[in-house]
Amino acid sequence: MARSNALLDAAGGGGAAAAVRWARVCTFRPMARFRHPPIVTAALIGAVAAVAFRLGVMTHGLPLRVAYARGFSGRAVISGRWTTVPTSQLLTRDTFMAVSIVLSLAIMLGLYEAAAGWARAAAVAISSALAGPLVVTAVLGIGSALGIAYASRTLETLDYGASAITAGGGGALVCVLGDRRLRIAAMAFVLGGLLLHHQLADWEHLVAFPLGYGIARVSGTSTMRWPACSRGIRRPLMAAASIAVAGALGVVLGFDTIAAPAAPHAPNAAAGARSPTGARLSTIHQSPGRLVVTTYPSPSTHDRRRVLVYLPAGYDSTLDRYPAVELLHGSPGGPEDPLTGIGLPSRVDAMPDLPRFIAVSPDGHGPAVREGDFADTSRQRLGAALSDDLRQWADATFRTDGHWSVTGLSSGGFGAAYLAMRTPGAYDRVCAMSGYFEARDPAFTGEPAAVRIAASPIAHVMKDGPPTLLIVGNRDPDVEDNRLYAAAMTRVGQPNTLAVLPGNHGWPFWRAHLPGCLRFLLATSAIP
């Protein structure tokens, strides 16, 4: 090279020689040295991209059914659906989110892995993906147990995307770069996002960022310098080969992670379409069923109430009418519980012999008393909102056939029995799982005895009451209440079945016995 420079200088090419020397010495000098191919990052990017294309995210957004089945929420984790923590990391909502997540992974985790190696990057990615959601869930769970309404509401929030991993990778990268000003700016960015958005992901960032920083600080890495171009093309070729292999692995993982294929658009029910009543429906298509998330007007509570509606396979391609099943969550809980906790869509898919039906899962929280047990009291007409108002709206909005049944778990079991008792003839059948049947606090705190008695199903059994199935675990603290309620119905001749089955008061029990409950409600069997 020195000889070449001398020849150039002799020929009057001093400027060209200077350019050659600059290219040789100064190329990429100020930054870090990439010595490791980003295998882990490439695999994650490949998996995220494969899932996005597999589910049609780039064309019509993430199917809501998949979002609730595979996305993360604190309530889903508490209910035992731990697999939603890793699967949620692969989901993206739309094109913008898919692209931004891919770029964030490439910059945050990819640069760190290139400097520190695949093992350290894997430790940061796995730790952040687990610790972010789980720590936030633990804190919110404690807050919910202490009666903090914000914690209870946030536990129900649905979240997905690899933002916890990008936050952890960002923390690790900031640590390796070692610039104090960059560290302060990054911390301000994380805290600023929390102050501005108050989203579940922002709380996860608050956990994942310092965790990634700490892992990088403890594990260490060599000083980072950019390689000179004269090093040849061996390392770039190795990196490209590693990325190709990891990307292929990501594609395989992405296609296998969520097996349900995305359904094509139906022309009469596009996302954002309006129902016959004029309400805007947030709905994304997914075979074999379709999930609708919307609100309905409630004159009884003077507001619009949130509701999730699951429409059966074939709903968009036929003019058939279907029976409706109202599903009531427990306390604490939310309308997502039949999807995230019990897994209604997958349960229905696994029962091809089950008659098709429309599932309606309303938000049972009251405006005056949040945990109102789905009942009317002197402070709020919650029972009317969840029965009269809801049924009138659903019958006008969807193709119901006029036949309704109701089920619920825990306090929702009380609500199911109460709603059927409140309006005789409104519901054909009732299935109460792990319920109780006398008015309790806190829903009835301060209410007079007359209100409590009026709301207690056990005080209003009747011969022509709806056939009722009680499902309760033999270790459930309310098993005796179920026996007393069944005995009261038997005495007056109200049709009922009491099923005391092995188990206790919890999600594994409810998931196991939901199929029997649905078969009873749809009159395909008498007992689970």
C-alpha positions in Angstrom: 0.0 0.0 0.0 2.9 2.3 0.7 4.3 1.7 -2.7 0.9 2.4 -4.2 0.7 5.7 -2.3 4.2 6.7 -3.5 3.2 6.1 -7.1 0.1 8.1 -6.6 2.0 11.0 -5.1 4.5 10.9 -7.9 1.6 11.1 -10.4 0.1 14.0 -8.6 -2.5 11.9 -7.0 -1.9 12.9 -3.4 -5.7 13.3 -2.8 -6.4 9.8 -4.0 -3.6 8.4 -1.8 -5.1 10.3 1.2 -8.5 8.8 0.4 -7.0 5.3 0.3 -5.3 5.8 3.7 -8.6 7.2 5.1 -10.5 4.1 3.9 -8.0 1.8 5.4 -7.5 3.4 8.7 -10.6 5.4 9.6 -13.5 3.2 8.3 -16.0 2.7 11.2 -13.3 3.6 13.7 -15.3 5.4 16.4 -17.8 2.7 17.1 -17.9 -0.9 18.4 -16.4 -4.0 17.1 -18.8 -6.7 15.9 -17.1 -10.0 16.5 -20.2 -12.2 16.8 -22.9 -13.0 14.4 -26.3 -12.1 15.9 -27.8 -15.6 15.8 -30.3 -15.1 18.7 -31.5 -11.8 17.4 -32.0 -13.2 13.9 -34.0 -16.1 15.2 -36.3 -13.8 17.2 -36.7 -11.5 14.2 -37.4 -14.5 12.0 -40.0 -15.8 14.4 -41.8 -12.5 14.8 -41.9 -11.9 11.0 -43.0 -15.5 10.3 -45.9 -15.2 12.8 -46.9 -11.8 11.4 -47.1 -13.2 7.8 -48.7 -16.4 9.0 -51.5 -14.6 10.7 -52.0 -12.0 8.0 -50.9 -9.1 10.2 -49.5 -7.2 7.2 -52.9 -7.1 5.4 -55.7 -7.1 8.0 -54.2 -6.9 11.4 -53.8 -9.5 14.2 -57.0 -11.6 14.6 -58.5 -10.8 18.0 -59.1 -14.4 18.7 -55.4 -15.1 18.5 -54.6 -12.0 20.5 -56.7 -13.1 23.4 -55.7 -16.8 23.1 -51.9 -16.2 22.8 -51.4 -12.6 24.2 -50.3 -11.9 27.7 -52.4 -10.5 30.5 -51.9 -10.7 34.2 -55.2 -12.4 34.6 -54.3 -15.1 32.2 -51.1 -15.9 34.1 -52.9 -16.0 37.4 -55.4 -18.4 35.9 -52.5 -20.7 35.0 -52.0 -19.9 31.3 -48.2 -19.5 31.6 -47.6 -20.2 27.9 -49.0 -16.8 27.0 -45.9 -15.2 28.4 -43.6 -16.6 25.6 -46.2 -16.7 22.8 -47.1 -13.1 23.4 -43.5 -12.0 22.5 -44.0 -13.2 18.9 -47.3 -11.3 18.3 -47.6 -7.9 16.5 -50.8 -6.0 15.9 -50.2 -4.5 12.5 -47.6 -3.6 9.9 -46.3 -0.6 11.9 -45.9 -2.7 15.0 -44.2 -5.6 13.1 -41.7 -3.3 11.5 -41.0 -1.3 14.6 -40.5 -4.4 16.7 -38.1 -6.0 14.1 -36.1 -2.8 13.9 -36.0 -2.4 17.7 -34.8 -6.0 18.1 -32.1 -5.5 15.4 -30.8 -2.3 17.0 -31.1 -3.1 20.7 -30.5 -6.8 21.1 -28.7 -7.2 17.8 -25.9 -4.7 18.5 -25.5 -6.1 22.0 -25.3 -9.6 20.7 -22.7 -8.6 18.1 -20.5 -7.3 20.8 -21.2 -9.7 23.6 -22.1 -13.0 21.9 -25.1 -15.2 21.6 -25.0 -16.7 25.1 -25.2 -13.3 26.8 -27.9 -12.1 24.3 -29.9 -15.2 25.0 -29.7 -14.6 28.7 -30.9 -11.0 28.3 -33.7 -12.0 25.9 -35.1 -14.8 28.0 -34.7 -13.0 31.3 -36.4 -9.9 30.0 -39.2 -11.8 28.3 -40.1 -13.6 31.5 -39.2 -11.1 34.2 -41.0 -8.1 32.6 -44.5 -9.7 32.5 -44.2 -11.9 35.6 -42.9 -9.2 38.0 -45.6 -6.8 36.8 -48.2 -9.5 37.3 -47.0 -10.2 40.8 -47.1 -6.5 41.8 -50.5 -6.0 40.2 -51.8 -9.2 41.8 -50.8 -8.0 45.3 -52.4 -4.6 44.5 -55.6 -6.3 43.4 -55.7 -8.5 46.6 -55.4 -5.3 48.6 -58.4 -3.9 46.8 -56.7 -1.4 44.5 -59.0 -0.8 41.6 -56.3 0.3 39.2 -54.4 -3.0 39.8 -57.5 -5.1 39.2 -58.2 -3.3 36.0 -54.6 -3.5 34.7 -54.5 -7.2 35.4 -57.1 -7.6 32.7 -55.2 -5.6 30.1 -54.1 -7.5 27.0 -50.4 -7.0 25.9 -48.2 -8.6 23.3 -45.1 -7.8 21.4 -41.4 -8.2 22.2 -41.1 -4.8 23.8 -39.8 -6.3 27.1 -37.0 -8.0 25.1 -36.1 -4.8 23.3 -36.0 -2.9 26.6 -33.7 -5.6 28.1 -31.5 -5.4 25.0 -31.5 -1.6 25.2 -30.3 -1.8 28.9 -27.6 -4.2 28.0 -26.4 -2.2 25.0 -26.3 1.0 27.1 -24.2 -0.8 29.7 -21.7 -2.0 27.1 -21.4 1.3 25.4 -20.4 2.8 28.7 -21.5 6.4 27.9 -22.9 8.2 31.0 -25.0 10.7 28.9 -26.5 7.8 26.9 -27.3 6.0 30.1 -29.1 9.0 31.6 -31.0 9.6 28.3 -32.1 6.0 28.1 -33.4 6.0 31.7 -35.3 9.2 31.0 -36.8 7.6 27.9 -38.0 4.6 29.9 -39.5 6.7 32.7 -41.0 9.2 30.2 -42.8 6.4 28.4 -44.3 5.3 31.7 -45.4 8.8 32.6 -46.9 9.5 29.2 -48.6 6.2 28.4 -49.3 4.3 31.6 -49.5 1.1 29.5 -48.7 -2.4 30.7 -45.7 -2.6 28.4 -44.2 0.6 30.0 -44.3 -1.1 33.4 -42.6 -4.1 31.8 -39.9 -1.8 30.4 -39.3 -0.5 33.9 -38.3 -4.1 34.9 -36.6 -5.3 31.8 -34.3 -2.3 31.1 -32.4 -2.4 34.5 -32.4 -6.2 34.3 -30.7 -6.2 30.9 -28.3 -3.5 32.2 -27.5 -5.6 35.2 -26.9 -8.8 33.2 -24.5 -7.0 30.9 -22.7 -5.4 33.9 -22.2 -8.7 35.6 -21.3 -10.8 32.5 -19.1 -8.2 30.9 -17.7 -8.1 27.4 -14.6 -7.0 25.6 -13.9 -3.4 24.5 -15.9 -2.6 21.4 -14.2 -1.3 18.3 -15.3 -1.4 14.7 -13.3 -3.8 12.4 -11.2 -2.4 9.6 -12.3 -3.3 6.1 -8.9 -5.0 5.5 -10.0 -7.8 7.7 -11.6 -9.5 4.7 -15.0 -10.9 4.2 -14.8 -14.0 6.4 -16.7 -12.6 9.3 -19.5 -11.0 7.2 -20.0 -14.3 5.4 -20.2 -16.1 8.7 -22.7 -13.6 10.0 -24.8 -13.8 6.9 -24.8 -17.6 7.0 -25.8 -17.5 10.7 -28.6 -15.1 10.0 -29.9 -17.2 7.2 -29.9 -20.3 9.4 -31.5 -18.5 12.4 -34.0 -16.9 10.2 -35.1 -20.2 8.7 -35.4 -21.5 12.3 -37.5 -18.5 13.1 -39.8 -19.2 10.2 -40.3 -22.8 11.4 -40.9 -21.6 14.9 -43.3 -18.9 13.7 -45.4 -21.3 11.6 -45.6 -23.8 14.4 -46.3 -21.5 17.3 -49.8 -20.5 16.3 -51.5 -23.2 14.2 -54.8 -21.4 13.5 -54.6 -20.0 10.0 -55.9 -16.5 9.3 -59.2 -16.4 7.5 -59.9 -14.3 4.4 -61.9 -11.1 4.7 -65.7 -11.5 4.7 -67.2 -8.6 2.7 -70.2 -8.1 5.0 -68.2 -7.9 8.2 -65.0 -6.0 7.7 -63.0 -4.6 10.5 -64.6 -1.5 11.9 -68.0 -2.3 10.3 -71.2 -1.1 11.9 -73.8 -3.4 13.3 -77.6 -3.2 12.5 -77.9 -0.9 15.6 -75.2 1.5 14.3 -72.5 0.5 16.9 -69.0 0.3 15.6 -67.6 -3.2 16.1 -63.9 -3.9 16.5 -63.7 -7.3 14.8 -61.0 -9.2 13.0 -61.7 -12.5 11.2 -60.3 -15.8 12.3 -61.4 -19.3 11.3 -63.2 -21.2 12.6 -64.9 -18.6 14.9 -64.8 -14.8 15.1 -64.3 -12.5 18.1 -66.0 -9.1 18.4 -65.0 -6.6 21.0 -67.4 -3.7 21.4 -69.7 -1.8 23.7 -73.4 -1.7 24.1 -75.7 1.0 25.5 -77.1 0.5 28.9 -80.0 2.8 30.0 -79.9 1.1 33.4 -76.4 2.3 34.3 -76.4 5.3 32.0 -73.2 4.3 30.1 -71.9 2.1 27.4 -70.7 -1.2 28.7 -67.9 -3.4 27.3 -68.7 -6.8 25.9 -66.9 -9.6 24.1 -68.9 -11.7 21.6 -67.7 -14.9 20.0 -69.5 -15.7 16.8 -69.5 -19.4 15.6 -68.0 -20.8 12.4 -70.2 -20.1 9.5 -71.8 -17.0 10.9 -70.6 -14.8 8.1 -71.4 -17.2 5.3 -75.0 -18.1 6.3 -78.2 -16.5 7.5 -78.7 -19.0 10.3 -79.7 -17.9 13.7 -78.0 -19.2 16.9 -78.8 -19.6 20.6 -76.9 -17.3 22.9 -74.9 -18.2 26.0 -74.0 -15.5 28.4 -70.8 -16.0 30.3 -70.1 -14.2 33.6 -66.6 -13.8 35.0 -65.6 -14.1 38.6 -64.3 -11.5 41.1 -61.7 -10.2 40.6 -62.0 -10.8 36.9 -63.1 -9.4 33.6 -64.9 -10.2 30.3 -61.7 -11.7 28.9 -61.7 -14.5 31.4 -63.7 -17.0 29.3 -61.1 -16.5 26.6 -57.8 -16.0 28.5 -58.7 -18.1 31.5 -61.0 -20.8 30.4 -60.0 -20.8 26.7 -63.5 -20.8 25.2 -62.6 -20.8 21.5 -60.2 -23.7 21.8 -62.7 -25.6 23.9 -65.4 -25.1 21.4 -63.1 -26.1 18.5 -62.4 -29.3 20.3 -66.1 -30.2 20.5 -67.4 -30.5 16.9 -70.5 -32.2 18.1 -71.5 -29.1 20.1 -74.3 -27.1 18.6 -73.0 -23.8 17.3 -73.9 -20.8 19.5 -73.1 -17.1 20.1 -71.1 -16.5 23.3 -71.6 -13.2 25.0 -69.2 -12.2 27.8 -70.0 -8.8 29.4 -68.0 -6.6 31.8 -69.7 -7.3 35.1 -68.2 -4.4 37.0 -70.5 -1.8 38.4 -70.3 2.0 38.1 -70.9 2.6 41.8 -69.7 -0.7 43.4 -67.1 -2.3 41.1 -67.5 -5.9 42.4 -71.3 -5.8 42.3 -72.0 -9.5 41.8 -74.1 -8.8 38.6 -77.0 -7.7 40.8 -79.4 -4.8 41.3 -78.9 -2.9 44.5 -80.0 0.5 45.9 -76.8 2.0 44.4 -76.8 0.6 40.9 -79.0 -1.4 38.5 -76.2 -3.7 37.4 -78.5 -6.7 37.0 -80.7 -4.9 34.5 -77.7 -3.7 32.6 -76.3 -7.3 32.3 -79.6 -8.9 31.5 -82.3 -6.7 30.0 -80.1 -4.2 28.3 -77.5 -6.7 27.1 -80.0 -9.2 25.6 -82.0 -6.4 23.9 -78.8 -5.1 22.2 -77.5 -8.5 21.3 -80.8 -9.7 19.8 -80.9 -6.6 17.7 -77.2 -6.7 16.7 -76.5 -10.4 16.0 -78.5 -13.2 14.6 -79.7 -14.8 17.9 -82.7 -17.2 17.8 -84.2 -15.8 21.0 -83.0 -18.6 23.2 -80.6 -17.6 26.0 -78.8 -19.5 28.7 -76.3 -18.3 31.3 -73.2 -19.6 33.0 -70.6 -18.1 35.3 -67.8 -19.0 37.6 -67.4 -18.1 41.3 -69.2 -14.8 41.8 -70.3 -15.3 38.2 -72.0 -18.5 39.3 -74.0 -16.4 41.8 -74.7 -13.9 38.9 -75.9 -16.7 36.6 -78.4 -17.9 39.2 -79.4 -14.4 40.1 -80.1 -13.2 36.5 -82.2 -16.2 35.8 -84.2 -15.6 39.0 -84.4 -11.9 38.4 -86.3 -12.2 35.1 -88.3 -15.5 35.0 -88.3 -17.0 31.5 -85.4 -14.9 30.2 -83.0 -17.8 30.3 -83.7 -21.4 29.3 -81.0 -23.0 31.4 -78.4 -22.1 34.0 -75.0 -23.6 34.8 -73.2 -22.2 37.9 -69.6 -23.3 38.4 -68.3 -22.9 42.0 -70.9 -20.4 42.8 -72.7 -19.2 46.0 -76.4 -18.3 46.3 -76.9 -15.8 49.0 -76.1 -12.1 48.8 -72.6 -11.3 50.1 -70.3 -8.4 50.8 -68.7 -6.3 49.3 -71.4 -6.1 46.6 -74.1 -5.8 49.3 -72.2 -3.9 52.0 -74.6 -1.4 53.6 -77.6 -2.8 51.8 -80.8 -3.4 53.9 -81.9 -6.9 54.6 -84.8 -6.6 52.0 -82.3 -5.9 49.2 -80.1 -8.9 50.2 -83.1 -11.3 50.3 -84.4 -10.0 47.0 -81.0 -10.7 45.4 -80.4 -14.2 46.9 -81.3 -17.0 44.4 -81.8 -19.5 47.2 -84.7 -17.5 48.5 -86.5 -17.5 45.2 -86.5 -21.1 43.9 -89.6 -22.0 42.0 -91.1 -25.1 40.4 -91.1 -23.5 36.9 -87.6 -22.1 37.3 -85.0 -22.9 34.6 -83.2 -26.3 34.7 -80.0 -25.6 36.6 -76.7 -27.5 36.7 -74.4 -26.8 39.7 -70.8 -27.8 39.2 -68.5 -27.5 42.3 -65.3 -29.1 43.5 -65.4 -31.4 46.5 -62.7 -29.2 48.1 -64.4 -25.9 47.2 -65.2 -23.7 50.3 -68.7 -23.1 48.8 -69.5 -26.8 48.3 -72.1 -26.7 51.1 -73.8 -23.7 49.6 -74.3 -25.7 46.4 -75.8 -28.6 48.3 -78.2 -26.3 50.1 -79.2 -24.6 46.9 -79.7 -27.9 45.1 -81.8 -29.1 48.1 -84.0 -26.0 48.0 -84.7 -26.4 44.3 -85.5 -30.1 44.7 -88.0 -29.3 47.5 -90.1 -27.1 45.2 -89.6 -29.2 42.1 -87.3 -27.0 40.1 -85.2 -29.2 37.8 -81.6 -29.3 38.9 -78.4 -31.4 38.9 -75.7 -31.1 41.5 -72.3 -32.3 40.3 -69.7 -32.4 43.1 -66.5 -33.3 41.3 -62.9 -33.8 42.4 -61.2 -30.4 42.6 -61.1 -27.0 44.3 -62.0 -23.4 43.5 -59.7 -22.5 40.6 -59.0 -22.3 36.9 -57.9 -25.9 36.3 -61.3 -27.0 37.6 -63.3 -24.5 35.5 -61.3 -25.3 32.4 -61.9 -29.0 32.8 -65.7 -28.7 33.3 -66.6 -26.0 30.9 -67.4 -28.5 28.1 -69.9 -30.3 30.3 -71.5 -27.0 31.3 -71.8 -25.9 27.6 -73.4 -29.3 26.7 -75.9 -28.9 29.4 -76.8 -25.3 28.4 -77.2 -26.4 24.8 -79.3 -29.3 25.8 -77.0 -32.0 24.5 -76.6 -33.7 27.9 -78.0 -33.6 31.4 -74.8 -33.9 33.4 -71.1 -33.2 32.6 
